[in-house]
Amino acid sequence: MVKPKGKVLGKGRELVLTPDQRDKLREYTKGQGGYQGLCDRVRQGIKTKNGKLVALVYQEDMARILEAAAHGDEGGWQALFRDIMAANP
C-alpha cells in the first residue's frame, strides 16, 4: 500500500463500496490535482469481506475526505466520497 511520506496514518476506518464506486475511484488515481495519492491509497486498501468491497481508509486520509465533504468542495472525487460516506454512516 502506498503511504504518504512523513505522516502518521493513524487508525483506519472501513467503508463499503459498490463495484461502480471502486471503478470511479480507479479513474481518480490518474490525472492532476493532488488527490491521486489519496484515491490510490483508498483503492489499494480495498478487499472483499463477506462478499462486499471494503476499503480501509487511514485516519489522515479520512480527515481530508471529511474536510472536503464538509466544505462542499466541488469535484468528482469529492462527490464520489460524499456518496460513499452517505452509504457508510
N, C-alpha and C positions, 0 to 999 in steps of 0.2 A: 504494500500500500504506500502511495506517495504521501509524505508528511511534510508540512511546512517547516522550513528551516528555522531553528531558534525559537520555536514556540512550544509551549506545553499544551498538549492537545486535550488533556483532561479526560473525564469520563465520557462515554458515548451514550447516545440515545438511539433506539431502534425506531425506524419509520418504515411502514409498509407501503410499497409502491405497486402500481399496476404495470403490466408489460409496456403499455404506451408511455407511461411516465419514465420508465427505465430507458426507453428508446430516445425520448426527448432529452433526457439527461446526457446521454451519449453525444447527442448533437452539440450540446453546450460545452463539451470538453475541447471543441475546436474553435478557432477564430481568435478575436482580440477583445479585451475589455476587463481583464483582471479577475474574472470569475471562473476561468477554465480549471485552475488548480482545485478550487473548492468543489466544482462539479465532478472532477475526476476522482478526488478522494471519496466523495459520496458514492460514485459509480463503482469504484473498486471495492467498496465495502458491502456491496450487495451480495447477499447469499439467499438460497432458498431454505425456508424454515417452515415446516408444516404445510408445504405446498404453496407458500406465499413468498413473494420477493420482499426481503427485509434488508434495509440499508442501515449500517451502523454509522451515525453521524457524530463526529467528535465535538466536544463542548465548544471549542474555538470556532468551528465552522457553524455550529448551531447558533451561536451568538450572532454571527454575521448574517445568517439567514433570517433570524427573528428581527434583527435591526432593519434589514431591507424591507421585510414584510410590514413592520410597524410604521415605517416612514412612508409607505405607499410607493416605494421606488418602482418606476416603470421599467419593463424589460421582460424578455422571455424567460430568463432563468428565475427572476423574482416571481413571476406569475406561476411558473411550474411549482416552485416551492410553496407558494400560497395554497395551491391545490393539494399538494402532498400534506401540508400541515392541517388543512381543513379535514382531511380524512384520518388524521392521527391526533386527536385531541389530547 
